[in-house]
């Protein structure tokens, strides 16, 4: 049974600006997530934009938004085959458990200026 669906879009320029503000990325992204995205060199901004969109989409799928959730408690990573996956910790895990969902599904896409994420919560 589907508990919730969330979709979000992030303009890549937003992440380009954020990269100029010391400590801001560390506030929003899990350390492993940030390391993996920044390793993509030329694709780092697109990768970070897609991951931030996923965090926003997660909050929308919960139906409660991100109030009370520390953003770096939501981590988007890629399997060896490239498929994205969301892992949640601490505040995000508590919110997920409260929703009744037991599975998270995610899809990411990006092209030049925009990144889009869709999250589905399933029980």
C-alpha positions, 0 to 999 in steps of 0.5 A, spaced: 500 500 500 502 506 498 503 511 504 505 517 500 508 520 494 513 526 493 516 530 487 521 536 487 525 540 482 531 543 484 535 548 479 542 547 479 544 554 480 542 554 487 547 548 489 552 552 485 551 558 490 551 554 496 558 551 494 560 558 495 558 558 502 562 555 507 559 549 511 552 550 508 553 543 504 555 540 510 549 542 514 544 539 508 548 533 506 550 526 510 558 526 509 558 520 505 553 523 500 557 529 500 563 526 498 560 521 493 557 527 489 563 532 490 567 526 487 563 527 480 567 533 479 563 536 473 557 533 475 557 535 482 552 540 482 547 536 478 548 530 483 547 535 489 541 538 486 538 531 485 540 529 492 537 535 495 530 534 491 530 527 494 530 530 501 524 535 499 520 529 496 521 525 502 518 530 506 512 531 501 511 523 501 511 523 508 505 528 508 508 533 514 514 536 510 521 536 513 519 540 520 523 536 525 528 533 520 535 534 520 536 534 512 543 530 513 539 524 516 537 523 509 542 520 505 541 518 497 546 513 495 547 509 488 548 502 488 554 499 484 549 499 478 547 506 479 540 505 482 539 511 487 537 509 494 535 513 500 537 511 507 534 515 513 537 516 520 535 519 527 530 524 525 528 522 518 528 514 521 523 517 526 519 520 521 519 514 517 517 510 522 511 514 524 508 514 517 507 507 517 512 506 511 516 500 511 519 501 504 522 507 500 522 508 492 526 513 489 527 516 482 532 521 480 533 525 473 537 531 471 538 535 465 543 541 465 539 546 469 534 542 473 534 536 477 528 532 479 526 527 484 520 522 486 519 518 492 514 513 494 513 510 501 510 504 501 507 499 507 
